[in-house]
Amino acid sequence: MLERPAPKDIPDAPGSYQFYDSHGRVIYVGKARSLRQRLANYFQSPANLAPRTAQMVSSAARVEWIQVRNDVEALMLEYSLIKEFRPRFNVKLMDDKSYPWLAVTVGEEWPRPTVTRGRRRKGVRYFGPFPHAYAIRDTLDLLFRSFPIRSCSDAKFSRHQRHGRPCLAFHIERCMGPCTGEVDPDPYRQTVNELISVLEGDTDAVIDKLSAQMAEAAEALDFERAARLRDRLASVTKALERQEMVSEREESLDVVGLSEDPLVAAAAIFHVRHGRVVGRRAMLIDKVEDVGRAGLVRQVLLRLYGEPGTQVPPVVAVSHIPEDSETVSEWLTGLRKARVVIRQPKRGGKKALLETVEKNAQEELSRQNRRRAADHNARARALTDLQDALGMTEAPLRIECFDMSHLQGTDYVGSMVVMEDGLPKRSDYRRFKVKTVEGNDDYAAMGEVLHRRLSALLAEEASDKPAKGRFSYPPQLLLVDGGKGQLGVAVRVAEELGLERRIALASLAKQFEEVYLPNNPDPIRLPRSSEALYLLQRVRDEAHRFAISYHRQLRSKRMAASELEGVPGLGPARRKRLLVELGGIKGVKAASLEALEALPWLPDAVARATYEHIHGHAAAVFS
């Protein structure tokens, strides 16, 4: 039971608060401009709280807080505490891979570029991230021809420094030879700065300088030097071609796009410098807490710029303005030491770029879901975990899930989707048109659908013919979408047909993602990160999708047929054929009188009556 502190004991000031469970573990971290007002929101009736918030409060034993001076400090404290404790009810951001970065060790006496992953260090400039390490090495191979700075390790550098002999890179003009004093620190540092300018996308000054030097060498008849400068200029140009141009203006910004499903979200980030995309990355977000897109964007920005050494651009373009946008903007301004603006593009080139980034996020989310679905080990773990959690004697290799769909009691339909070995078996999907239920009664409709499916199973088992029918195989787990009520319907139907001992029954309630079992008043809460819960959610969502698509199909046909009712000579068979051949009601409306009369099976009088009815009906609608 959560211990509620007295309101007078909670400071009316900015800060971060932490909820603890009975074992002393931090389960949620938040921030507030006023701790007193924010915490008061949690101490109300659970019915008024969002589902996941209510679940968090019910799991908490006490709440503590840390008061700070302003909102920015509260924001940073929240971020550091989430990073330290990784609370189970906070959204979890995790890169799906450790992206490689190009790092330049500007803090060293003789800086060098290198490929790195993982944590960032002070005194290092990072560029990217890149999709693959070889993409960095290809870029560096081109740039070393124009900017011959060292690429060797510190150990190799020290060894050549002791021996007084430069390595092969110096002899082939890929290094200026700082290890043996072949170059002074100032010109070396200038070359490093030029390389950094190119990596940042600011190339005009470098190209102008190389072009001028090449012209001077040619004018002085030093054609060998002019040729080397020409090759350096070509290398810079080729390296630039690898950076996608997305803006005619030389502006710098980061673009953040989101894509989400009910459980997971993906964020894609494009780093644009001087009009060119110089790096891109993606993040996956486990939506543990009740948070909208504005909250997700806020968490992405905290993760993106919270690491040391991250460059902050003057503009951050986002799909949704983040929560506490003024505080986040003020924090970013402090990091950059210059004003940072957070914008949501509405038109123009930035809007088009944001749409591209959102498509990348959508593809990242789809790729993640496909990867999990295709992982045989993950599917095996899911089935084993599900067997243990539900107390089954064997793993549910065949799962059938049922869902209903309707619109105010009309076009009532049910769906049955099948998962075998953790994968969809679409050939066994079935759709049911509810026949005996009038009005809005989900329980009765679910009962009819389950009774028809299980009765068909018994009928096929009793048949003398080989079991090749549509319902030949019994499910090892029958799952219904809903809570205790829907599960009660499934139990009643199974008992009526004598199948309660043969088939395991369960329901998945969407509100809390809880699993209900027969004769168990308390739901089972599977860990949100478990493959078992992911499998149940996939089959439930697939049943929901399948039911809705069938409902929409029936409703569309009914509405199309209703628009053609009352045409003399156009009965049900002709109506159906007309809609099929002309591609639906839109095709019928678009057809000319000559096109209708040209149909050999449609009498001319019926064609004229159909044309007059359709266009008279349309005129009535728009008059």
PyMOL commands that set and color helices and strands:
alter all, ss='L'
color gray80, all
select helices_A, chain A and resi 7-9+35-42+46-48+51-59+71-85+133-143+154-163+168-171+178-180+185-199+204-219+223-241+293-306+325-336+348-374+376-390+426-428+442-462+484-496+531-564+572-582+585-590+593-597+604-622
alter helices_A, ss='H'
color red, helices_A
select strands_A, chain A and resi 15-20+26-32+62-67+92-94+101-104+113-116+125-127+244-245+253-260+264-273+276-286+315-318+341-343+398-407+410-420+423-424+430-433+477-481+504-509+514-516
alter strands_A, ss='S'
color yellow, strands_A
deselect
rebuild
show_as cartoon
